[in-house]
């Protein structure tokens, strides 16, 4: 029988471990994308209006900007003009895609292989004190909902989580196989940790299956509800994506409703 642990005891990913997880995720997404067909690049994804090609253009833009913050600032300023109906973050994401609107999918793979290592090196080389002090909410007010809006959190958790969720999106859109290992479990654990930090309802047991799964307890005390799902199904749920796969909830109806409505930023 699996052992259940308190979710708040999950350690935050360290800078050293983040490097390993980041690099493993990049290998996984590059391997997946190299297997895509010409038709796959045009398939719609769970992100409204984005094709698979658009999604990878966004991911490339993210890594490109880490060592070149002036590129991000330029895109944010342009988005205020071109996408005034969107928030700063969503408008910025659309600008990333627009900057590579004419680049075919296979060429984006090369761009990601080029920019991603540069981006990760730039994060690692930033002094630890600066990573802790610099706040993402200075550029994106939406970042205030994060459990930690520092560059340190971006480095240790958010960059890889975003890339990972988009790999899941690409798999969903194309049917490409989703290969999972220990680094995926680290990413899911950080999702559960963030959910637990914001959890104020009665205790809930989360029983996640698959290679990235595990048993965790949100809150303290006897669980008032239980969630059972594959870890990837759970991640889609808390990201706010359309349901896919089976998610089983038992127990107190109000607690189940709170868990269904809970979200984690990806």
C-alpha positions, 0 to 999 in steps of 0.5 A, a space after each residue: 500500500 502506498 504511503 501518504 505524505 503531507 504535501 507541505 513537506 515536499 521540498 522546493 526544487 533546489 537550484 542544483 536539482 532544477 538544472 537536472 530537471 530543466 535539462 531532462 525536460 528539454 531533451 524530452 520536448 525536443 525528442 517529441 517534436 522531432 517525431 512530429 509529422 508535417 500535419 501535426 504542426 497545424 493541429 489545434 491545442 488546448 490553448 485557445 487559438 494556438 496550433 502546435 507550431 504556435 505553442 513551440 514558438 511561444 516556448 522558444 520565445 520564453 527561453 530566448 528572453 531569459 538571457 535577453 530581457 530587452 526582447 521581452 520588454 520590447 514584446 510587452 510594449 508592443 503587445 499593449 498596442 496590438 493586444 490591448 484586450 489581453 493582460 500583459 502576460 497573455 499579450 506578451 505570449 501572443 507577441 512571442 508567437 507573432 515574431 516567429 509567425 513565418 517560421 516552420 515547425 521543424 525550424 523552431 526545433 532548432 531554435 529551441 535547441 539553440 536558445 534553451 541552453 542559453 536561457 538556462 545558463 543565464 538563470 543559473 549565472 544570476 546571483 542568488 540574491 538577485 534571483 530572490 529579489 527580482 520580482 516577476 510581478 514588476 512586469 506581469 501583475 498576474 504573477 502576484 498569485 504565484 506562491 513566490 514571484 521571484 526569479 528564483 521560483 522561475 528558475 527552480 519551478 516555473 520555466 520547466 513546468 510551463 515547458 512540461 505542460 506544453 509537452 503534454 499539450 503537444 502530446 494531446 494534440 498529436 497523439 505523440 507518446 508521452 515518455 515519463 521518468 523521475 524528472 516528471 515526478 519532480 514537476 508534479 510534486 511541485 504542482 502539488 506543493 503549490 496547491 497545498 500552500 494555497 489550500 484552506 479547505 478541510 484535508 484531502 488525500 490526492 492519490 496520483 497514478 502513473 510514473 509521475 504519481 504519488 500519494 499526498 495529503 492536502 491540509 492536516 487531519 482525516 481526509 474529508 475527500 479523496 481524489 484519484 487520477 493519473 498524474 497527467 490527468 490531475 495536472 490538466 485539471 489544476 491547470 484549467 485545461 479541458 478534462 481528458 481522462 478519468 478523475 475520481 472524487 469521493 467524500 464531502 461534496 463541498 470539499 470535492 467542489 473546492 478541489 475541482 475549482 482549485 488551480 495552479 499556475 503553469 
